[in-house]
Amino acid sequence: MPCTQRKARILLRQKKAKIISYKPFTIQLQIATGETLQEINIGVDEGAVHIGIAVTSCNKVLVKGEIELRHQSKVQKSITELIKKKSA
């Protein structure tokens, strides 16, 4: 679960956590903390051309994205163009 930079520095200094990764910066606790769950909401908005996706927690957006679908009438044309680009 996310924590502030100050809290992470304190935990590292007290040897209660260790660094797992620098990109993204991730630490792992070395002490038992019990089981804490954080409520996460996933939203999907399906449309004819676009699909929107968002993951939120505590009124903060954690991840968001958009997927553009191919139109049925343009599928054959776009696939042909992609094949031509790949072969060039």
N, C-alpha and C positions, 0 to 999 in steps of 0.2 A: 504494500500500500504506500502511496506517496507520503513524503514528509518534507519539511522545510530543509533548506541548505544548512541552516544553523544546527538543527537537530541531527542531521547526518554527520556534520563535523564533530559534534559532541560525542555521538555514539562511536565514531571511528577513533577519537582520541582516548576514550575510555576502554577501547578494545572490546566493545560490545557488538561491533559489526565489522565486516570485512568487505573490501571492494570486489565486486564480481565483474563489472564491465565499466569501461570509461565512456563508450558511445553506444547507447545512452548511459549516462552515469547511473550505476545500479549498485546498491549495497545489500548485503545479507546479514540479518541479525544472528548473533552467536549465542543468544540467550533465549530461553523458552518464554513465550509471551502469551500462550493460550491460543485459542482459536477466535479470530475476529473476522467477521464477514462484512463486506462493504456492498451496499445495494447499488446495482448497475442496471441501467435501462438501455435497451436496444430498440431503435426505431427504424423502420423501413417504409419508405414512401414509394410505391410502385406507380409509375406513369407509363404512358404509351411510348415515350421516347427516352426518358431518363428514369433511373432508380436512385433514390437518395437514401443514404445510410448514416446513422449517427449513434454513438455510444455516449451516454451521459452518466454522471455520478455526482450527487450533491449539487445539482444545478450547474455543473461544469461540463463542457463538451470535451470528452477525452479523445474521440476519433470521429471524423466525419468524412464522407466521400460521396462521389457521384459516378454512376455508370451510365454511359450513353449507349443505347441499343441501336442496332442497324434497322432501318426501315425495310420492310419486306420488299418494296418496289425497288429499293436501291441495293439490295443484297447482291444480286448477280453482277451489277455494274461494279460495286466496290470490291468484290472478290476478284474480278477480272483485272482491275487496276492494281490490286495488291500483288497478284501473280506477275504482272508485267514489271512492277517495281523490283520485285525480288529477283527476277531473271536478268534485269539490266545491270 
